[in-house]
């Protein structure tokens, strides 16, 4: 028997696809770089290897779009999730992780820069499978 369950998308902002040259950089407490998967005016997610992202207060990240030479630095974030998604690359035995961060306490100038970055450097939004409102539970 099939039961219909109503669910709601928890995200406040629509996520957008970014080009493959979009990277996130953390300089402190230890240098780390990851490829951005998607972003919104509320946050972003990225994939990386090596270690984990510390859930510390006052973590700041930079956004780099390599092909365009675009660089936005010192964006305050909070880590929302950080988990292993697999070991998918040949000759690389290190696990690939995905981290999601939420922008935290953006100045008006940083918010404006991110709001301008999205329409200029993204290629459409990502449909969230949770946003349809109805899902089937086959239990």
C-alpha positions in Angstrom: 0.0 0.0 0.0 1.2 3.4 -0.9 1.0 6.3 1.5 1.4 10.0 0.4 3.4 12.2 2.7 3.5 16.0 2.4 7.0 17.4 2.8 8.4 20.9 2.4 11.7 22.2 1.1 13.7 23.5 4.0 15.8 25.8 1.9 14.9 29.5 1.9 16.8 30.2 -1.4 16.9 28.6 -4.8 20.2 26.9 -5.5 22.0 27.6 -8.8 24.4 25.5 -10.9 27.9 26.9 -11.1 30.6 26.5 -13.7 33.2 23.7 -13.2 35.9 26.4 -12.6 34.1 27.6 -9.4 36.1 26.9 -6.2 35.8 27.6 -2.5 39.0 28.3 -0.5 39.4 28.2 3.3 42.7 29.7 4.4 42.4 29.2 8.2 42.7 27.2 10.4 44.2 25.0 7.6 44.3 25.7 3.8 41.6 23.7 2.0 40.1 24.1 -1.5 37.0 22.5 -2.9 35.0 22.6 -6.1 31.7 24.4 -5.6 28.7 22.2 -6.6 25.9 24.8 -6.2 25.2 28.1 -4.5 22.5 30.5 -3.5 22.3 33.8 -1.8 22.1 31.9 1.5 25.0 29.5 1.1 26.9 27.0 -1.0 28.0 23.4 -1.2 31.3 22.0 -2.4 33.2 18.8 -2.8 36.8 18.2 -1.5 39.2 15.6 -0.2 41.6 15.5 2.7 40.3 15.8 6.3 37.2 17.6 7.3 35.8 21.1 7.6 35.9 22.2 11.3 32.6 23.4 12.6 34.2 26.5 14.2 32.7 29.9 14.7 33.9 32.7 12.5 34.9 30.4 9.6 35.5 32.5 6.5 35.7 31.2 2.9 36.6 32.7 -0.4 35.0 32.1 -3.8 37.1 31.8 -6.9 35.9 31.6 -10.5 39.2 30.7 -12.2 38.2 31.3 -15.9 36.7 34.7 -15.2 39.4 35.8 -12.6 36.5 36.5 -10.1 37.5 36.4 -6.5 35.3 37.2 -3.5 37.1 36.9 -0.2 36.3 36.6 3.6 32.7 35.4 3.4 31.6 34.4 6.9 29.9 30.9 7.0 28.6 28.2 9.3 29.0 24.6 8.4 25.6 22.9 8.0 26.8 19.5 6.9 30.0 17.7 6.0 29.8 14.0 4.9 31.6 11.4 2.7 30.0 10.9 -0.7 32.4 8.2 -1.9 35.7 7.4 -3.5 34.9 8.0 -7.2 38.1 9.0 -8.9 40.6 6.6 -10.4 44.0 6.6 -8.7 42.6 8.5 -5.8 41.8 6.5 -2.7 40.9 9.4 -0.5 37.2 9.8 0.2 35.4 12.6 -1.5 33.4 14.7 0.9 30.6 17.2 0.4 30.2 20.2 2.7 27.4 22.6 2.8 27.8 26.0 4.4 25.4 28.8 5.2 26.4 32.4 4.8 26.4 34.1 8.2 26.2 37.8 9.0 27.0 39.0 5.5 27.6 42.7 5.2 25.4 44.6 2.7 28.4 44.8 0.4 29.1 41.0 0.5 25.4 40.2 0.0 25.3 42.6 -3.0 28.4 40.9 -4.5 26.9 37.4 -4.1 23.6 38.6 -5.5 25.4 40.0 -8.5 27.6 36.9 -8.9 24.7 34.4 -9.2 23.0 35.8 -12.4 26.3 36.5 -14.1 28.1 33.3 -13.4 25.5 30.5 -13.0 23.6 28.4 -15.5 20.1 27.9 -14.1 18.7 26.7 -10.9 18.6 23.2 -9.5 15.3 21.5 -8.9 15.0 20.2 -5.4 13.3 16.8 -5.3 11.8 17.8 -2.0 10.1 20.9 -3.3 7.3 19.1 -5.2 5.3 18.9 -2.0 4.3 15.3 -2.3 6.4 12.2 -2.1 5.5 8.5 -2.0 6.5 6.4 0.9 6.4 2.7 -0.1 6.6 1.1 3.3 
